[in-house]
Amino acid sequence: MNKRLYIILFVTLLIVGSGGAVLAQGPDDNVQVNGQYTLGSGQIHNGNLTIAARDVDLETDSQVHGDLSIVSFSAALDGEIDGDVSILASEVHLGSGLRINGNLSVCARNFTQDRSATINGDTNTGCNRLGEFFTSANAGRGSIPGNVSPLKGTPIHPIARFFGVIVSACVFAALAALLAVIFPHQISRITNTAMSVPVTTGVAGGLSVGVALAATAVYAVSIVLTAGIMCLGIPVVGLAWLVFAFALFVGWVAVSVPVGTILLHRMKIYPTPMIAAALGALVLTFFQGFLGMIPCIGWISNVVTIVLGSVGLGAVLLTRFGTRPYPEFVSARVRPDII
């Protein structure tokens, strides 16, 4: 992939993970978000491991007993992994001491593998061909006038708008990949619900947006009628809208996964959910933003956003953020008649 796009993608991840947080998804899943992650020689990690960091290094004789997922600038693997390995990085190097007892899926700009590295499973590096679509990203790039300033009311230059669309798409792709590796089961459940009952989820999502807007309007009127007393509830309302916005984003990621999967399947690539979510969010967000730039048909962008956003939001709400299937099936016991 073009170097500029990789820089935008992974700098976003570094911003998200700058706090160095460590999140646990379950007893067998661990997520590490750091500036740099190293599993030293002789160290053992039990359970699935997901890493989002600037640099990832698995030293010789290190061991991971579980599946490994990596999102980083550079990744160097030289240990033993008992499980499947998925890597999304700018540079990947597989050392001579590497032993993977499972499948390997790599999406990287620069990928090198030592001849002594052992992979006891299928190897998929076809994602590297995605760079062909971005080799001409700098072609025809003009200069942006210095007097472009939205704050002064000056119209934004089309090139600046286009660059903003690219940045937004890359940001969404990075966050989608991170969300997919932290909550894979929840995203999968939301996606399946959105695809199986799109009309139901679309109606539920649209009604939810209407209710949220109506409730906010009522609250705004109540502030005026109570002479400002209801202003005390602004933090609660703000928090509620943050949760609602997060639900919208999760729904957008969920409907992006099938897009990425379909595109890669057409290239005969069978991606992990992380890669499918990243590519789907990248393409879908770019498509939506690019449509909005075209005169006369820019309204189609709003229609796409409303429809897909409603479907995704409805799926998130109906599955309760992916924690429960929809529809829920309740098994009932038949009590035999007593004669």
C-alpha positions as CSV (number, residue, x, y, z in Angstrom):
1,M,0.0,0.0,0.0
2,N,1.2,3.6,-0.6
3,K,3.5,4.8,2.1
4,R,1.4,7.9,2.8
5,L,-1.7,5.9,3.5
6,Y,0.2,3.5,5.8
7,I,1.6,6.4,7.8
8,I,-1.9,7.9,8.2
9,L,-3.4,4.5,9.2
10,F,-0.8,3.6,11.8
11,V,-0.3,7.1,13.3
12,T,-4.0,7.0,14.1
13,L,-3.5,3.7,15.9
14,L,-0.7,5.2,17.9
15,I,-2.9,8.1,18.9
16,V,-5.6,5.7,20.0
17,G,-3.1,3.5,21.9
18,S,-0.9,6.3,23.3
19,G,-2.1,5.6,26.8
20,G,-0.5,2.2,26.8
21,A,-3.7,0.5,28.0
22,V,-4.0,-3.2,28.5
23,L,-7.5,-4.6,27.9
24,A,-8.8,-8.1,28.7
25,Q,-11.6,-9.5,26.6
26,G,-12.0,-12.8,28.4
27,P,-10.0,-15.5,30.2
28,D,-8.4,-16.7,26.9
29,D,-8.1,-13.3,25.1
30,N,-5.7,-10.4,25.8
31,V,-5.3,-7.1,24.0
32,Q,-2.1,-5.1,24.3
33,V,-2.2,-1.5,23.1
34,N,1.3,0.1,23.5
35,G,3.9,2.2,21.8
36,Q,6.2,-0.9,21.6
37,Y,5.5,-4.5,22.5
38,T,8.3,-7.1,23.1
39,L,7.9,-10.7,24.1
40,G,11.3,-11.5,25.4
41,S,13.3,-14.7,24.9
42,G,12.0,-17.5,27.1
43,Q,8.8,-15.6,27.9
44,I,5.5,-17.5,27.5
45,H,2.0,-16.0,26.8
46,N,-0.9,-18.3,27.4
47,G,-4.1,-17.6,25.5
48,N,-5.0,-15.5,22.4
49,L,-3.1,-12.3,22.0
50,T,-3.9,-9.1,20.1
51,I,-1.3,-6.4,19.8
52,A,-1.7,-2.8,18.5
53,A,1.6,-1.0,18.7
54,R,4.2,0.9,16.8
55,D,6.8,-1.9,16.9
56,V,6.2,-5.6,17.7
57,D,9.0,-8.0,18.5
58,L,8.7,-11.6,19.4
59,E,12.2,-12.7,20.3
60,T,13.8,-16.1,19.8
61,D,12.4,-18.8,22.1
62,S,9.4,-16.7,23.1
63,Q,6.1,-18.6,23.0
64,V,2.4,-17.7,22.4
65,H,0.0,-20.5,23.1
66,G,-3.0,-19.2,21.2
67,D,-4.0,-17.1,18.1
68,L,-2.0,-14.0,17.5
69,S,-3.2,-10.7,15.8
70,I,-0.9,-7.8,15.1
71,V,-1.6,-4.2,13.9
72,S,1.6,-2.2,13.8
73,F,4.2,-0.2,11.8
74,S,6.8,-3.0,11.9
75,A,6.6,-6.6,13.2
76,A,9.4,-9.0,13.7
77,L,8.5,-12.6,14.7
78,D,11.2,-15.1,15.8
79,G,9.4,-17.2,18.4
80,E,6.8,-20.0,18.5
81,I,3.1,-19.5,18.0
82,D,0.6,-22.3,18.7
83,G,-2.3,-20.9,16.7
84,D,-3.3,-18.8,13.7
85,V,-1.4,-15.5,13.0
86,S,-2.9,-12.4,11.4
87,I,-0.7,-9.4,10.7
88,L,-1.6,-5.9,9.4
89,A,1.6,-3.8,9.2
90,S,3.9,-1.7,7.0
91,E,6.9,-4.0,7.4
92,V,6.9,-7.7,8.5
93,H,9.9,-9.9,9.0
94,L,9.7,-13.6,9.9
95,G,13.0,-14.7,11.5
96,S,14.8,-18.1,11.2
97,G,13.6,-19.2,14.6
98,L,9.9,-18.6,13.9
99,R,7.6,-21.6,14.1
100,I,3.8,-21.2,13.5
101,N,1.6,-24.1,14.3
102,G,-1.4,-22.7,12.4
103,N,-2.3,-20.5,9.4
104,L,-0.6,-17.2,8.6
105,S,-2.3,-14.2,7.0
106,V,-0.2,-11.1,6.2
107,C,-1.2,-7.7,4.8
108,A,2.0,-5.6,4.5
109,R,3.9,-3.3,2.2
110,N,7.3,-4.9,2.8
111,F,7.2,-8.6,3.7
112,T,10.3,-10.8,4.2
113,Q,10.6,-14.4,5.4
114,D,13.7,-16.3,6.4
115,R,14.1,-19.6,4.7
116,S,14.4,-21.4,8.0
117,A,11.0,-20.0,9.3
118,T,8.5,-22.8,9.8
119,I,4.8,-22.4,9.1
120,N,2.7,-25.5,9.7
121,G,-0.4,-24.3,7.9
122,D,-1.6,-22.1,5.0
123,T,0.1,-18.9,4.2
124,N,-1.9,-16.0,2.7
125,T,0.0,-12.9,1.6
126,G,-2.3,-11.9,-1.3
127,C,-3.4,-8.8,0.6
128,N,-0.1,-7.2,-0.4
129,R,-1.5,-6.9,-3.9
130,L,-3.8,-4.2,-2.6
131,G,-0.9,-1.8,-3.0
132,E,-1.5,-1.8,-6.7
133,F,-4.6,0.2,-6.3
134,F,-2.8,3.0,-4.5
135,T,0.5,3.3,-6.5
136,S,-0.9,6.3,-8.3
137,A,-2.3,8.1,-5.2
138,N,0.1,11.0,-5.7
139,A,-0.5,11.4,-9.4
140,G,-2.2,14.7,-10.3
141,R,-1.8,16.0,-6.8
142,G,-1.9,19.8,-7.0
143,S,-0.9,22.4,-4.4
144,I,-3.4,23.7,-2.0
145,P,-3.7,27.5,-1.9
146,G,-2.6,29.2,1.3
147,N,-5.8,31.2,1.6
148,V,-8.0,28.2,2.1
149,S,-9.6,28.6,5.5
150,P,-13.0,27.3,6.5
151,L,-12.9,29.6,9.6
152,K,-12.9,32.7,7.3
153,G,-15.8,31.4,5.2
154,T,-13.6,30.6,2.2
155,P,-14.8,27.5,0.2
156,I,-12.6,24.5,0.7
157,H,-10.4,23.6,-2.3
158,P,-11.5,20.3,-3.9
159,I,-8.1,18.9,-3.5
160,A,-8.2,19.7,0.2
161,R,-11.6,18.1,0.5
162,F,-10.4,15.0,-1.3
163,F,-7.4,14.7,1.0
164,G,-9.7,15.1,3.9
165,V,-11.8,12.2,2.6
166,I,-8.7,10.0,2.4
167,V,-7.7,10.9,5.9
168,S,-11.2,10.2,7.3
169,A,-11.3,6.8,5.5
170,C,-7.9,5.8,6.9
171,V,-8.9,6.9,10.4
172,F,-12.1,4.8,10.2
173,A,-10.2,1.9,8.8
174,A,-7.6,2.0,11.6
175,L,-10.3,2.2,14.3
176,A,-12.4,-0.5,12.6
177,A,-9.4,-2.9,12.6
178,L,-8.8,-2.2,16.3
179,L,-12.5,-2.7,17.1
180,A,-12.6,-6.0,15.2
181,V,-9.6,-7.5,17.0
182,I,-10.8,-6.3,20.5
183,F,-14.5,-7.4,20.0
184,P,-14.5,-10.0,17.2
185,H,-17.4,-12.0,18.4
186,Q,-19.6,-9.0,19.1
187,I,-18.8,-7.5,15.7
188,S,-19.6,-10.8,14.0
189,R,-22.9,-11.1,15.7
190,I,-23.9,-7.5,14.8
191,T,-22.9,-8.0,11.2
192,N,-24.9,-11.3,10.9
193,T,-27.9,-9.6,12.3
194,A,-27.6,-6.6,10.0
195,M,-27.3,-8.8,6.9
196,S,-30.0,-11.3,7.9
197,V,-32.7,-8.8,8.7
198,P,-31.7,-5.4,7.1
199,V,-35.3,-4.1,7.0
200,T,-35.9,-4.7,10.7
201,T,-32.6,-3.3,11.8
202,G,-33.0,-0.3,9.4
203,V,-36.4,0.6,10.9
204,A,-35.1,0.1,14.4
205,G,-32.1,2.3,13.8
206,G,-34.1,5.0,12.0
207,L,-36.7,5.1,14.8
208,S,-33.9,5.3,17.4
209,V,-32.3,8.3,15.7
210,G,-35.8,10.0,15.6
211,V,-36.4,9.3,19.3
212,A,-33.0,10.6,20.3
213,L,-33.5,13.8,18.3
214,A,-37.0,14.3,19.7
215,A,-35.8,13.7,23.3
216,T,-33.0,16.2,22.8
217,A,-35.4,18.8,21.5
218,V,-37.7,18.2,24.5
219,Y,-34.8,18.6,26.8
220,A,-33.8,21.9,25.1
221,V,-37.3,23.2,25.5
222,S,-37.3,22.1,29.2
223,I,-34.2,24.2,29.8
224,V,-36.1,27.3,28.6
225,L,-39.2,26.5,30.6
226,T,-37.4,25.9,33.9
227,A,-35.3,29.0,33.6
228,G,-32.1,27.0,33.2
229,I,-32.5,24.6,36.0
230,M,-32.5,21.6,33.6
231,C,-29.0,22.6,32.6
232,L,-27.8,20.4,35.4
233,G,-28.6,17.5,33.2
234,I,-26.3,18.5,30.3
235,P,-23.5,16.2,31.3
236,V,-25.9,13.2,31.3
237,V,-27.3,14.2,28.0
238,G,-23.8,14.6,26.6
239,L,-22.7,11.2,27.9
240,A,-25.8,9.7,26.3
241,W,-25.0,11.2,22.9
242,L,-21.4,9.9,23.2
243,V,-22.7,6.4,23.8
244,F,-25.1,6.9,20.9
245,A,-22.3,8.1,18.6
246,F,-20.2,5.1,19.6
247,A,-23.2,2.8,18.7
248,L,-23.4,4.5,15.3
249,F,-19.7,3.9,14.7
250,V,-19.9,0.2,15.8
251,G,-22.8,-0.2,13.4
252,W,-20.8,1.4,10.5
253,V,-17.9,-1.0,11.2
254,A,-20.4,-4.0,11.3
255,V,-21.8,-3.2,7.8
256,S,-18.3,-2.6,6.5
257,V,-17.1,-6.1,7.2
258,P,-19.2,-7.7,4.4
259,V,-17.9,-5.0,1.9
260,G,-14.3,-5.9,2.7
261,T,-15.0,-9.6,2.6
262,I,-16.7,-9.4,-0.8
263,L,-13.9,-7.3,-2.3
264,L,-11.2,-9.6,-1.1
265,H,-13.0,-12.7,-2.1
266,R,-13.2,-11.3,-5.7
267,M,-9.4,-11.2,-5.5
268,K,-9.4,-14.8,-4.2
269,I,-8.2,-13.6,-0.8
270,Y,-9.8,-15.0,2.3
271,P,-9.2,-12.4,5.0
272,T,-9.5,-12.4,8.8
273,P,-12.2,-10.2,10.3
274,M,-9.7,-7.6,11.2
275,I,-8.5,-7.1,7.6
276,A,-12.1,-7.3,6.2
277,A,-13.2,-4.6,8.7
278,A,-10.3,-2.4,7.9
279,L,-10.7,-2.6,4.1
280,G,-14.5,-2.4,4.3
281,A,-14.4,0.7,6.4
282,L,-11.8,2.3,4.2
283,V,-13.7,1.6,1.0
284,L,-17.1,2.4,2.4
285,T,-16.0,5.7,4.1
286,F,-14.1,6.8,1.0
287,F,-17.0,6.0,-1.3
288,Q,-19.4,7.9,0.9
289,G,-17.1,10.9,1.2
290,F,-16.2,10.9,-2.5
291,L,-19.9,10.9,-3.5
292,G,-20.5,13.9,-1.3
293,M,-17.9,15.9,-3.4
294,I,-19.7,15.4,-6.7
295,P,-22.1,18.2,-7.7
296,C,-25.8,17.3,-8.4
297,I,-25.5,13.7,-7.0
298,G,-23.9,14.6,-3.6
299,W,-27.3,13.9,-2.0
300,I,-26.7,10.2,-2.7
301,S,-23.9,10.3,-0.1
302,N,-26.5,11.4,2.5
303,V,-28.8,8.6,1.5
304,V,-26.0,6.0,1.8
305,T,-25.1,7.3,5.2
306,I,-28.7,7.3,6.5
307,V,-29.5,3.8,5.1
308,L,-26.3,2.0,6.2
309,G,-26.1,4.0,9.4
310,S,-29.7,3.0,10.3
311,V,-29.1,-0.7,9.5
312,G,-25.9,-0.8,11.5
313,L,-27.3,1.1,14.5
314,G,-30.4,-1.0,14.6
315,A,-28.3,-4.2,14.6
316,V,-26.2,-2.8,17.5
317,L,-29.3,-2.0,19.5
318,L,-31.2,-5.2,18.8
319,T,-28.1,-7.3,19.7
320,R,-27.4,-5.1,22.7
321,F,-23.9,-4.2,21.4
322,G,-23.4,-7.7,20.1
323,T,-23.8,-9.4,23.4
324,R,-27.0,-11.3,22.5
325,P,-28.2,-12.8,19.2
326,Y,-31.3,-11.5,17.4
327,P,-33.9,-12.8,17.3
328,E,-33.4,-14.6,20.6
329,F,-34.6,-18.2,20.6
330,V,-36.1,-19.5,23.8
331,S,-36.4,-23.2,24.1
332,A,-39.5,-24.4,25.9
333,R,-40.0,-27.7,27.6
334,V,-43.1,-29.6,26.9
335,R,-44.6,-31.0,30.1
336,P,-46.3,-34.4,29.5
337,D,-49.9,-34.6,30.4
338,I,-50.6,-36.4,33.7
339,I,-53.2,-39.0,33.3
